[in-house]
Amino acid sequence: MDFRIGFGYDSHRLSEGLSLRLGGVDIVSDFGCVAHSDGDAVIHALCDALLGAAALGDIGTHFPDNDDAYKGIDSTLLLEKTVDLLHQQGWRVNNADITIVLERPKLATYKPLMQIRLAELMRVNTDVVSVKAKTNEKMGAIGRGEGVAVTAAVTVVREGDN
Ligand code: MG
C-alpha cells in the first residue's frame, strides 16, 4: 500500500457586490471573491493538496489562470478533473481536512453543505471530509475582511508496492 499526504493553500481578495462560493456552495454575502475563475478558494486549496499528494504539479499547471478556457469556470469541474487525474494514476482519496479563514459571514450553517458537496465531487464518503472555519481574530488583511484564505490537507492511498 502506497500512502501520501498532500497540503494545499489558496487565498482570494474579497470585493463588495461579487458572489461568494466556497466548497461548491453559494454563500449569502455582501462580499465575493475577485478571481479569474469563480474564486472558490476551498476547491483551489483542495485541488493543490490532491495534486501535491500525487506529485502531479499544481492547479496552475493543469488549469492556467491566463487560459480563457478557465475564465469564470465552475471550480467544481476543476475538482472533478483533479480527482480523475489521481484515479488515472491509481490513487484514491483517503481523507481531506480543510480550514477556511474568513472574518464574515459566519460559515457554521454552510460547513455541512460543503462537506456533502466536496465528498460528492471527490466520490468519497461524507465522513472522510472535514470542513472547519474560523476568523482571523480581526488581525491583518483577512481580519479586516479584505480576503479569504484556505488550507487543505489530504491523504491518498494506492494499492501495490510502488
Ligand atoms: Mg484560487
Backbone and ligand atoms as CSV (ligand in chain L), in Angstrom:
chain,resi,resn,atom,element,x,y,z
A,1,MET,N,N,0.848,-1.214,0.000
A,1,MET,CA,C,0.000,0.000,0.000
A,1,MET,C,C,0.871,1.247,0.000
A,2,ASP,N,N,0.625,2.109,-0.957
A,2,ASP,CA,C,1.362,3.374,-1.045
A,2,ASP,C,C,0.482,4.470,-0.428
A,3,PHE,N,N,1.061,5.287,0.406
A,3,PHE,CA,C,0.297,6.275,1.177
A,3,PHE,C,C,0.986,7.634,1.063
A,4,ARG,N,N,0.241,8.680,0.767
A,4,ARG,CA,C,0.827,10.019,0.631
A,4,ARG,C,C,-0.023,11.082,1.326
A,5,ILE,N,N,0.667,12.132,1.747
A,5,ILE,CA,C,0.000,13.316,2.308
A,5,ILE,C,C,0.168,14.468,1.320
A,6,GLY,N,N,-0.849,15.286,1.190
A,6,GLY,CA,C,-0.738,16.494,0.366
A,6,GLY,C,C,-1.255,17.693,1.144
A,7,PHE,N,N,-0.676,18.854,0.838
A,7,PHE,CA,C,-1.090,20.074,1.522
A,7,PHE,C,C,-1.321,21.168,0.477
A,8,GLY,N,N,-2.393,21.930,0.650
A,8,GLY,CA,C,-2.693,22.999,-0.301
A,8,GLY,C,C,-3.118,24.272,0.411
A,9,TYR,N,N,-2.898,25.390,-0.273
A,9,TYR,CA,C,-3.269,26.702,0.273
A,9,TYR,C,C,-3.823,27.542,-0.869
A,10,ASP,N,N,-4.823,28.358,-0.581
A,10,ASP,CA,C,-5.273,29.347,-1.565
A,10,ASP,C,C,-5.868,30.546,-0.840
A,11,SER,N,N,-5.797,31.676,-1.498
A,11,SER,CA,C,-6.405,32.879,-0.931
A,11,SER,C,C,-6.970,33.722,-2.071
A,12,HIS,N,N,-7.979,34.495,-1.752
A,12,HIS,CA,C,-8.556,35.419,-2.726
A,12,HIS,C,C,-8.939,36.722,-2.032
A,13,ARG,N,N,-8.800,37.818,-2.780
A,13,ARG,CA,C,-9.293,39.100,-2.284
A,13,ARG,C,C,-10.811,39.087,-2.355
A,14,LEU,N,N,-11.445,39.838,-1.457
A,14,LEU,CA,C,-12.900,39.960,-1.465
A,14,LEU,C,C,-13.287,41.365,-1.879
A,15,SER,N,N,-14.357,41.481,-2.629
A,15,SER,CA,C,-14.824,42.792,-3.042
A,15,SER,C,C,-16.346,42.849,-2.956
A,16,GLU,N,N,-16.844,44.035,-2.656
A,16,GLU,CA,C,-18.285,44.212,-2.468
A,16,GLU,C,C,-19.041,43.924,-3.769
A,17,GLY,N,N,-20.190,43.290,-3.632
A,17,GLY,CA,C,-21.083,43.093,-4.776
A,17,GLY,C,C,-20.770,41.878,-5.631
A,18,LEU,N,N,-19.714,41.122,-5.308
A,18,LEU,CA,C,-19.410,39.906,-6.074
A,18,LEU,C,C,-20.019,38.708,-5.343
A,19,SER,N,N,-20.184,37.612,-6.092
A,19,SER,CA,C,-20.766,36.435,-5.436
A,19,SER,C,C,-19.675,35.635,-4.732
A,20,LEU,N,N,-20.073,34.979,-3.657
A,20,LEU,CA,C,-19.135,34.199,-2.854
A,20,LEU,C,C,-19.536,32.726,-2.913
A,21,ARG,N,N,-18.582,31.918,-3.379
A,21,ARG,CA,C,-18.838,30.473,-3.473
A,21,ARG,C,C,-17.646,29.759,-2.856
A,22,LEU,N,N,-17.900,28.930,-1.879
A,22,LEU,CA,C,-16.823,28.194,-1.195
A,22,LEU,C,C,-17.220,26.729,-1.059
A,23,GLY,N,N,-16.309,25.852,-1.398
A,23,GLY,CA,C,-16.589,24.417,-1.288
A,23,GLY,C,C,-17.747,23.980,-2.173
A,24,GLY,N,N,-17.932,24.696,-3.287
A,24,GLY,CA,C,-19.011,24.358,-4.216
A,24,GLY,C,C,-20.381,24.791,-3.746
A,25,VAL,N,N,-20.420,25.618,-2.688
A,25,VAL,CA,C,-21.701,26.058,-2.114
A,25,VAL,C,C,-21.804,27.588,-2.203
A,26,ASP,N,N,-22.927,28.086,-2.670
A,26,ASP,CA,C,-23.131,29.535,-2.744
A,26,ASP,C,C,-23.437,30.085,-1.354
A,27,ILE,N,N,-22.671,31.123,-0.963
A,27,ILE,CA,C,-22.791,31.702,0.367
A,27,ILE,C,C,-23.484,33.064,0.252
A,28,VAL,N,N,-24.465,33.327,1.111
A,28,VAL,CA,C,-25.111,34.637,1.124
A,28,VAL,C,C,-24.149,35.622,1.782
A,29,SER,N,N,-23.695,36.627,0.996
A,29,SER,CA,C,-22.667,37.541,1.485
A,29,SER,C,C,-22.693,38.829,0.666
A,30,ASP,N,N,-22.334,39.940,1.313
A,30,ASP,CA,C,-22.229,41.219,0.595
A,30,ASP,C,C,-20.919,41.291,-0.186
A,31,PHE,N,N,-19.984,40.382,0.146
A,31,PHE,CA,C,-18.658,40.391,-0.480
A,31,PHE,C,C,-18.409,39.071,-1.191
A,32,GLY,N,N,-17.692,39.128,-2.324
A,32,GLY,CA,C,-17.333,37.899,-3.037
A,32,GLY,C,C,-15.895,37.952,-3.497
A,33,CYS,N,N,-15.427,36.837,-4.083
A,33,CYS,CA,C,-14.019,36.713,-4.468
A,33,CYS,C,C,-13.714,37.380,-5.798
A,34,VAL,N,N,-12.577,38.092,-5.817
A,34,VAL,CA,C,-12.024,38.647,-7.050
A,34,VAL,C,C,-11.148,37.538,-7.632
A,35,ALA,N,N,-11.513,37.014,-8.806
A,35,ALA,CA,C,-10.761,35.876,-9.340
A,35,ALA,C,C,-11.018,35.678,-10.825
A,36,HIS,N,N,-10.102,34.934,-11.461
A,36,HIS,CA,C,-10.223,34.567,-12.869
A,36,HIS,C,C,-11.333,33.523,-13.032
A,37,SER,N,N,-11.401,32.605,-12.066
A,37,SER,CA,C,-12.441,31.568,-12.085
A,37,SER,C,C,-13.599,32.059,-11.208
A,38,ASP,N,N,-14.364,31.131,-10.634
A,38,ASP,CA,C,-15.437,31.541,-9.716
A,38,ASP,C,C,-14.888,31.873,-8.325
A,39,GLY,N,N,-13.556,31.739,-8.158
A,39,GLY,CA,C,-12.908,32.166,-6.910
A,39,GLY,C,C,-13.149,31.254,-5.726
A,40,ASP,N,N,-13.448,29.999,-5.999
A,40,ASP,CA,C,-13.722,29.067,-4.900
A,40,ASP,C,C,-12.394,28.607,-4.279
A,41,ALA,N,N,-11.944,29.373,-3.280
A,41,ALA,CA,C,-10.633,29.126,-2.667
A,41,ALA,C,C,-10.569,27.775,-1.962
A,42,VAL,N,N,-11.699,27.270,-1.484
A,42,VAL,CA,C,-11.721,25.954,-0.835
A,42,VAL,C,C,-11.349,24.872,-1.855
A,43,ILE,N,N,-12.002,24.928,-2.999
A,43,ILE,CA,C,-11.716,23.919,-4.025
A,43,ILE,C,C,-10.298,24.081,-4.574
A,44,HIS,N,N,-9.834,25.326,-4.707
A,44,HIS,CA,C,-8.473,25.533,-5.226
A,44,HIS,C,C,-7.429,24.962,-4.266
A,45,ALA,N,N,-7.604,25.193,-2.975
A,45,ALA,CA,C,-6.668,24.641,-1.981
A,45,ALA,C,C,-6.731,23.111,-1.975
A,46,LEU,N,N,-7.940,22.591,-2.111
A,46,LEU,CA,C,-8.125,21.136,-2.121
A,46,LEU,C,C,-7.479,20.506,-3.359
A,47,CYS,N,N,-7.657,21.114,-4.517
A,47,CYS,CA,C,-7.022,20.603,-5.748
A,47,CYS,C,C,-5.507,20.583,-5.587
A,48,ASP,N,N,-4.943,21.647,-5.030
A,48,ASP,CA,C,-3.490,21.695,-4.836
A,48,ASP,C,C,-3.025,20.620,-3.865
A,49,ALA,N,N,-3.791,20.361,-2.821
A,49,ALA,CA,C,-3.435,19.310,-1.868
A,49,ALA,C,C,-3.452,17.941,-2.553
A,50,LEU,N,N,-4.484,17.698,-3.359
A,50,LEU,CA,C,-4.597,16.409,-4.054
A,50,LEU,C,C,-3.473,16.230,-5.068
A,51,LEU,N,N,-3.231,17.284,-5.855
A,51,LEU,CA,C,-2.153,17.210,-6.855
A,51,LEU,C,C,-0.805,17.043,-6.169
A,52,GLY,N,N,-0.639,17.732,-5.039
A,52,GLY,CA,C,0.612,17.636,-4.287
A,52,GLY,C,C,0.844,16.231,-3.754
A,53,ALA,N,N,-0.210,15.606,-3.255
A,53,ALA,CA,C,-0.081,14.244,-2.714
A,53,ALA,C,C,0.386,13.271,-3.791
A,54,ALA,N,N,-0.103,13.470,-5.007
A,54,ALA,CA,C,0.260,12.571,-6.110
A,54,ALA,C,C,1.481,13.080,-6.882
A,55,ALA,N,N,2.089,14.179,-6.422
A,55,ALA,CA,C,3.226,14.816,-7.108
A,55,ALA,C,C,2.904,15.077,-8.575
A,56,LEU,N,N,1.727,15.651,-8.806
A,56,LEU,CA,C,1.271,15.929,-10.173
A,56,LEU,C,C,1.262,17.433,-10.474
A,57,GLY,N,N,2.117,18.195,-9.785
A,57,GLY,CA,C,2.182,19.630,-10.050
A,57,GLY,C,C,1.176,20.396,-9.229
A,58,ASP,N,N,0.709,21.527,-9.770
A,58,ASP,CA,C,-0.265,22.331,-9.034
A,58,ASP,C,C,-1.410,22.758,-9.938
A,59,ILE,N,N,-2.356,23.431,-9.351
A,59,ILE,CA,C,-3.584,23.809,-10.075
A,59,ILE,C,C,-3.264,24.728,-11.265
A,60,GLY,N,N,-2.250,25.571,-11.085
A,60,GLY,CA,C,-1.846,26.480,-12.169
A,60,GLY,C,C,-1.260,25.754,-13.371
A,61,THR,N,N,-0.633,24.594,-13.133
A,61,THR,CA,C,-0.067,23.788,-14.220
A,61,THR,C,C,-1.189,23.215,-15.078
A,62,HIS,N,N,-2.199,22.696,-14.394
A,62,HIS,CA,C,-3.261,21.977,-15.101
A,62,HIS,C,C,-4.351,22.911,-15.634
A,63,PHE,N,N,-4.622,23.990,-14.882
A,63,PHE,CA,C,-5.720,24.902,-15.265
A,63,PHE,C,C,-5.210,26.340,-15.201
A,64,PRO,N,N,-4.371,26.773,-16.162
A,64,PRO,CA,C,-3.728,28.092,-16.064
A,64,PRO,C,C,-4.725,29.255,-16.024
A,65,ASP,N,N,-4.466,30.230,-15.135
A,65,ASP,CA,C,-5.423,31.340,-14.989
A,65,ASP,C,C,-5.298,32.383,-16.106
A,66,ASN,N,N,-4.349,32.166,-17.055
A,66,ASN,CA,C,-4.295,33.059,-18.222
A,66,ASN,C,C,-4.925,32.384,-19.449
A,67,ASP,N,N,-5.541,31.222,-19.226
A,67,ASP,CA,C,-6.194,30.491,-20.306
A,67,ASP,C,C,-7.687,30.820,-20.273
A,68,ASP,N,N,-8.197,31.346,-21.402
A,68,ASP,CA,C,-9.608,31.755,-21.454
A,68,ASP,C,C,-10.571,30.579,-21.221
A,69,ALA,N,N,-10.075,29.356,-21.436
A,69,ALA,CA,C,-10.922,28.171,-21.215
A,69,ALA,C,C,-11.363,28.088,-19.753
A,70,TYR,N,N,-10.571,28.712,-18.848
A,70,TYR,CA,C,-10.880,28.612,-17.423
A,70,TYR,C,C,-11.428,29.904,-16.840
A,71,LYS,N,N,-11.710,30.889,-17.701
A,71,LYS,CA,C,-12.242,32.170,-17.230
A,71,LYS,C,C,-13.660,31.952,-16.686
A,72,GLY,N,N,-13.860,32.304,-15.418
A,72,GLY,CA,C,-15.186,32.181,-14.804
A,72,GLY,C,C,-15.650,30.751,-14.604
A,73,ILE,N,N,-14.713,29.799,-14.761
A,73,ILE,CA,C,-15.124,28.380,-14.716
A,73,ILE,C,C,-15.654,27.991,-13.338
A,74,ASP,N,N,-16.602,27.083,-13.360
A,74,ASP,CA,C,-17.147,26.487,-12.147
A,74,ASP,C,C,-16.044,25.589,-11.570
A,75,SER,N,N,-15.523,25.946,-10.403
A,75,SER,CA,C,-14.389,25.217,-9.838
A,75,SER,C,C,-14.704,23.762,-9.500
A,76,THR,N,N,-15.992,23.431,-9.362
A,76,THR,CA,C,-16.322,22.032,-9.084
A,76,THR,C,C,-15.826,21.136,-10.231
A,77,LEU,N,N,-15.804,21.695,-11.449
A,77,LEU,CA,C,-15.293,20.931,-12.592
A,77,LEU,C,C,-13.796,20.674,-12.445
A,78,LEU,N,N,-13.077,21.663,-11.895
A,78,LEU,CA,C,-11.633,21.504,-11.688
A,78,LEU,C,C,-11.363,20.392,-10.670
A,79,LEU,N,N,-12.195,20.333,-9.636
A,79,LEU,CA,C,-12.006,19.285,-8.624
A,79,LEU,C,C,-12.289,17.910,-9.222
A,80,GLU,N,N,-13.344,17.817,-10.010
A,80,GLU,CA,C,-13.655,16.528,-10.649
A,80,GLU,C,C,-12.525,16.089,-11.576
A,81,LYS,N,N,-11.970,17.045,-12.336
A,81,LYS,CA,C,-10.855,16.720,-13.246
A,81,LYS,C,C,-9.612,16.315,-12.456
A,82,THR,N,N,-9.378,16.987,-11.328
A,82,THR,CA,C,-8.222,16.670,-10.489
A,82,THR,C,C,-8.342,15.249,-9.931
A,83,VAL,N,N,-9.535,14.898,-9.456
A,83,VAL,CA,C,-9.756,13.547,-8.927
A,83,VAL,C,C,-9.595,12.509,-10.049
A,84,ASP,N,N,-10.054,12.846,-11.254
A,84,ASP,CA,C,-9.843,11.950,-12.410
A,84,ASP,C,C,-8.356,11.700,-12.630
A,85,LEU,N,N,-7.541,12.772,-12.559
A,85,LEU,CA,C,-6.091,12.637,-12.752
A,85,LEU,C,C,-5.496,11.680,-11.722
A,86,LEU,N,N,-5.926,11.810,-10.470
A,86,LEU,CA,C,-5.420,10.918,-9.420
A,86,LEU,C,C,-5.856,9.471,-9.666
A,87,HIS,N,N,-7.120,9.319,-10.049
A,87,HIS,CA,C,-7.632,7.962,-10.309
A,87,HIS,C,C,-6.860,7.295,-11.444
A,88,GLN,N,N,-6.511,8.098,-12.461
A,88,GLN,CA,C,-5.739,7.551,-13.597
A,88,GLN,C,C,-4.393,6.992,-13.138
A,89,GLN,N,N,-3.861,7.551,-12.046
A,89,GLN,CA,C,-2.578,7.085,-11.509
A,89,GLN,C,C,-2.773,6.041,-10.404
A,90,GLY,N,N,-4.022,5.617,-10.224
A,90,GLY,CA,C,-4.304,4.571,-9.240
A,90,GLY,C,C,-4.553,5.066,-7.824
A,91,TRP,N,N,-4.533,6.409,-7.630
A,91,TRP,CA,C,-4.741,6.955,-6.288
A,91,TRP,C,C,-6.222,7.079,-5.979
A,92,ARG,N,N,-6.570,6.825,-4.718
A,92,ARG,CA,C,-7.911,7.192,-4.271
A,92,ARG,C,C,-7.783,8.086,-3.040
A,93,VAL,N,N,-8.760,8.950,-2.890
A,93,VAL,CA,C,-8.734,9.904,-1.780
A,93,VAL,C,C,-9.099,9.173,-0.494
A,94,ASN,N,N,-8.246,9.290,0.505
A,94,ASN,CA,C,-8.490,8.633,1.789
A,94,ASN,C,C,-9.226,9.565,2.745
A,95,ASN,N,N,-8.739,10.806,2.869
A,95,ASN,CA,C,-9.472,11.808,3.651
A,95,ASN,C,C,-9.013,13.210,3.272
A,96,ALA,N,N,-9.802,14.190,3.659
A,96,ALA,CA,C,-9.461,15.590,3.409
A,96,ALA,C,C,-9.867,16.410,4.619
A,97,ASP,N,N,-9.017,17.350,4.991
A,97,ASP,CA,C,-9.288,18.216,6.146
A,97,ASP,C,C,-8.999,19.662,5.746
A,98,ILE,N,N,-10.027,20.492,5.809
A,98,ILE,CA,C,-9.965,21.854,5.271
A,98,ILE,C,C,-10.199,22.879,6.371
A,99,THR,N,N,-9.423,23.959,6.347
A,99,THR,CA,C,-9.671,25.080,7.265
A,99,THR,C,C,-9.868,26.363,6.456
A,100,ILE,N,N,-10.988,27.021,6.680
A,100,ILE,CA,C,-11.298,28.287,5.996
A,100,ILE,C,C,-11.104,29.421,6.994
A,101,VAL,N,N,-10.343,30.442,6.597
A,101,VAL,CA,C,-10.168,31.612,7.469
A,101,VAL,C,C,-10.871,32.791,6.802
A,102,LEU,N,N,-11.963,33.226,7.411
A,102,LEU,CA,C,-12.814,34.269,6.829
A,102,LEU,C,C,-13.465,35.033,7.983
A,103,GLU,N,N,-13.417,36.354,7.897
A,103,GLU,CA,C,-13.960,37.145,9.007
A,103,GLU,C,C,-15.486,37.125,9.030
A,104,ARG,N,N,-16.077,37.241,7.841
A,104,ARG,CA,C,-17.540,37.211,7.760
A,104,ARG,C,C,-17.947,36.830,6.339
A,105,PRO,N,N,-19.099,36.276,6.093
A,105,PRO,CA,C,-20.087,35.882,7.099
A,105,PRO,C,C,-19.654,34.620,7.846
A,106,LYS,N,N,-20.369,34.312,8.910
A,106,LYS,CA,C,-20.144,33.070,9.645
A,106,LYS,C,C,-20.538,31.887,8.747
A,107,LEU,N,N,-19.730,30.832,8.801
A,107,LEU,CA,C,-19.947,29.708,7.888
A,107,LEU,C,C,-20.564,28.478,8.548
A,108,ALA,N,N,-20.927,28.598,9.820
A,108,ALA,CA,C,-21.412,27.427,10.577
A,108,ALA,C,C,-22.488,26.638,9.824
A,109,THR,N,N,-23.462,27.328,9.246
A,109,THR,CA,C,-24.563,26.613,8.593
A,109,THR,C,C,-24.138,26.036,7.236
A,110,TYR,N,N,-23.052,26.579,6.687
A,110,TYR,CA,C,-22.613,26.124,5.362
A,110,TYR,C,C,-21.648,24.941,5.418
A,111,LYS,N,N,-20.976,24.750,6.563
A,111,LYS,CA,C,-19.942,23.707,6.641
A,111,LYS,C,C,-20.468,22.309,6.282
A,112,PRO,N,N,-21.626,21.880,6.825
A,112,PRO,CA,C,-22.119,20.540,6.445
A,112,PRO,C,C,-22.471,20.445,4.965
A,113,LEU,N,N,-22.947,21.547,4.388
A,113,LEU,CA,C,-23.294,21.547,2.958
A,113,LEU,C,C,-22.036,21.380,2.113
A,114,MET,N,N,-20.949,22.064,2.515
A,114,MET,CA,C,-19.676,21.943,1.797
A,114,MET,C,C,-19.128,20.532,1.909
A,115,GLN,N,N,-19.266,19.968,3.108
A,115,GLN,CA,C,-18.776,18.611,3.354
A,115,GLN,C,C,-19.469,17.614,2.402
A,116,ILE,N,N,-20.782,17.737,2.285
A,116,ILE,CA,C,-21.552,16.844,1.405
A,116,ILE,C,C,-21.158,17.054,-0.052
A,117,ARG,N,N,-21.070,18.327,-0.454
A,117,ARG,CA,C,-20.768,18.645,-1.863
A,117,ARG,C,C,-19.354,18.186,-2.249
A,118,LEU,N,N,-18.378,18.432,-1.365
A,118,LEU,CA,C,-16.988,18.059,-1.669
A,118,LEU,C,C,-16.829,16.538,-1.708
A,119,ALA,N,N,-17.514,15.841,-0.812
A,119,ALA,CA,C,-17.453,14.375,-0.809
A,119,ALA,C,C,-18.015,13.827,-2.119
A,120,GLU,N,N,-19.133,14.420,-2.547
A,120,GLU,CA,C,-19.764,14.003,-3.796
A,120,GLU,C,C,-18.804,14.214,-4.980
A,121,LEU,N,N,-18.155,15.384,-5.011
A,121,LEU,CA,C,-17.248,15.713,-6.119
A,121,LEU,C,C,-15.999,14.824,-6.119
A,122,MET,N,N,-15.533,14.436,-4.918
A,122,MET,CA,C,-14.339,13.582,-4.831
A,122,MET,C,C,-14.691,12.098,-4.857
A,123,ARG,N,N,-16.027,11.802,-4.887
A,123,ARG,CA,C,-16.537,10.427,-4.922
A,123,ARG,C,C,-16.050,9.617,-3.714
A,124,VAL,N,N,-16.203,10.230,-2.534
A,124,VAL,CA,C,-15.862,9.555,-1.276
A,124,VAL,C,C,-17.035,9.726,-0.296
A,125,ASN,N,N,-16.957,9.005,0.815
A,125,ASN,CA,C,-17.996,9.159,1.842
A,125,ASN,C,C,-17.854,10.511,2.547
A,126,THR,N,N,-18.991,11.030,2.978
A,126,THR,CA,C,-19.009,12.330,3.664
A,126,THR,C,C,-18.146,12.329,4.931
A,127,ASP,N,N,-18.076,11.161,5.601
A,127,ASP,CA,C,-17.362,11.137,6.883
A,127,ASP,C,C,-15.844,11.164,6.757
A,128,VAL,N,N,-15.304,11.217,5.533
A,128,VAL,CA,C,-13.851,11.382,5.393
A,128,VAL,C,C,-13.488,12.811,4.973
A,129,VAL,N,N,-14.512,13.678,4.919
A,129,VAL,CA,C,-14.275,15.081,4.544
A,129,VAL,C,C,-14.587,15.980,5.739
A,130,SER,N,N,-13.609,16.787,6.119
A,130,SER,CA,C,-13.777,17.700,7.251
A,130,SER,C,C,-13.652,19.141,6.769
A,131,VAL,N,N,-14.621,19.969,7.147
A,131,VAL,CA,C,-14.577,21.394,6.797
A,131,VAL,C,C,-14.654,22.203,8.088
A,132,LYS,N,N,-13.610,22.958,8.346
A,132,LYS,CA,C,-13.563,23.782,9.554
A,132,LYS,C,C,-13.494,25.256,9.144
A,133,ALA,N,N,-13.992,26.143,9.979
A,133,ALA,CA,C,-13.960,27.565,9.653
A,133,ALA,C,C,-13.639,28.372,10.891
A,134,LYS,N,N,-12.900,29.462,10.682
A,134,LYS,CA,C,-12.572,30.350,11.805
A,134,LYS,C,C,-12.327,31.753,11.275
A,135,THR,N,N,-12.306,32.698,12.180
A,135,THR,CA,C,-11.947,34.061,11.789
A,135,THR,C,C,-10.449,34.252,12.049
A,136,ASN,N,N,-9.926,35.389,11.635
A,136,ASN,CA,C,-8.522,35.702,11.914
A,136,ASN,C,C,-8.401,36.665,13.101
A,137,GLU,N,N,-9.444,36.650,13.952
A,137,GLU,CA,C,-9.451,37.466,15.174
A,137,GLU,C,C,-9.175,38.941,14.879
A,138,LYS,N,N,-9.724,39.421,13.743
A,138,LYS,CA,C,-9.631,40.822,13.320
A,138,LYS,C,C,-8.199,41.278,13.020
A,139,MET,N,N,-7.261,40.335,12.888
A,139,MET,CA,C,-5.865,40.708,12.615
A,139,MET,C,C,-5.581,40.703,11.116
A,140,GLY,N,N,-4.831,41.714,10.667
A,140,GLY,CA,C,-4.340,41.746,9.292
A,140,GLY,C,C,-5.441,41.908,8.256
A,141,ALA,N,N,-5.066,41.659,6.977
A,141,ALA,CA,C,-5.991,41.868,5.854
A,141,ALA,C,C,-7.229,40.982,5.962
A,142,ILE,N,N,-7.021,39.716,6.327
A,142,ILE,CA,C,-8.177,38.814,6.436
A,142,ILE,C,C,-9.060,39.257,7.600
A,143,GLY,N,N,-8.426,39.706,8.669
A,143,GLY,CA,C,-9.158,40.206,9.830
A,143,GLY,C,C,-9.993,41.439,9.525
A,144,ARG,N,N,-9.533,42.214,8.521
A,144,ARG,CA,C,-10.306,43.405,8.102
A,144,ARG,C,C,-11.369,43.033,7.069
A,145,GLY,N,N,-11.459,41.751,6.738
A,145,GLY,CA,C,-12.482,41.302,5.787
A,145,GLY,C,C,-12.091,41.537,4.340
A,146,GLU,N,N,-10.791,41.738,4.090
A,146,GLU,CA,C,-10.333,42.019,2.723
A,146,GLU,C,C,-10.087,40.762,1.899
A,147,GLY,N,N,-10.103,39.614,2.565
A,147,GLY,CA,C,-9.823,38.389,1.812
A,147,GLY,C,C,-10.206,37.144,2.582
A,148,VAL,N,N,-10.042,36.022,1.898
A,148,VAL,CA,C,-10.302,34.709,2.496
A,148,VAL,C,C,-9.078,33.847,2.214
A,149,ALA,N,N,-8.700,32.996,3.167
A,149,ALA,CA,C,-7.590,32.057,2.972
A,149,ALA,C,C,-8.058,30.668,3.372
A,150,VAL,N,N,-7.538,29.679,2.690
A,150,VAL,CA,C,-7.945,28.296,2.943
A,150,VAL,C,C,-6.723,27.379,2.921
A,151,THR,N,N,-6.643,26.466,3.887
A,151,THR,CA,C,-5.639,25.407,3.831
A,151,THR,C,C,-6.367,24.070,3.736
A,152,ALA,N,N,-5.721,23.135,3.057
A,152,ALA,CA,C,-6.304,21.801,2.909
A,152,ALA,C,C,-5.204,20.761,3.044
A,153,ALA,N,N,-5.479,19.732,3.827
A,153,ALA,CA,C,-4.580,18.582,3.927
A,153,ALA,C,C,-5.353,17.357,3.466
A,154,VAL,N,N,-4.692,16.508,2.692
A,154,VAL,CA,C,-5.354,15.280,2.240
A,154,VAL,C,C,-4.402,14.098,2.418
A,155,THR,N,N,-4.968,12.911,2.509
A,155,THR,CA,C,-4.178,11.695,2.324
A,155,THR,C,C,-4.799,10.907,1.183
A,156,VAL,N,N,-3.913,10.257,0.427
A,156,VAL,CA,C,-4.358,9.405,-0.685
A,156,VAL,C,C,-3.646,8.057,-0.558
A,157,VAL,N,N,-4.283,7.014,-1.060
A,157,VAL,CA,C,-3.690,5.676,-0.993
A,157,VAL,C,C,-3.751,5.006,-2.361
A,158,ARG,N,N,-2.806,4.090,-2.566
A,158,ARG,CA,C,-2.751,3.339,-3.828
A,158,ARG,C,C,-2.333,1.905,-3.508
A,159,GLU,N,N,-3.028,0.953,-4.089
A,159,GLU,CA,C,-2.685,-0.460,-3.863
A,159,GLU,C,C,-1.361,-0.764,-4.556
A,160,GLY,N,N,-0.687,-1.773,-4.060
A,160,GLY,CA,C,0.557,-2.198,-4.705
A,160,GLY,C,C,1.764,-1.695,-3.961
A,161,ASP,N,N,2.956,-1.986,-4.514
A,161,ASP,CA,C,4.201,-1.643,-3.815
A,161,ASP,C,C,5.028,-0.637,-4.598
A,162,ASN,N,N,4.347,0.377,-5.149
A,162,ASN,CA,C,5.033,1.392,-5.950
A,162,ASN,C,C,6.015,2.187,-5.098
L,1,MG,MG,MG,-7.690,30.422,-6.276
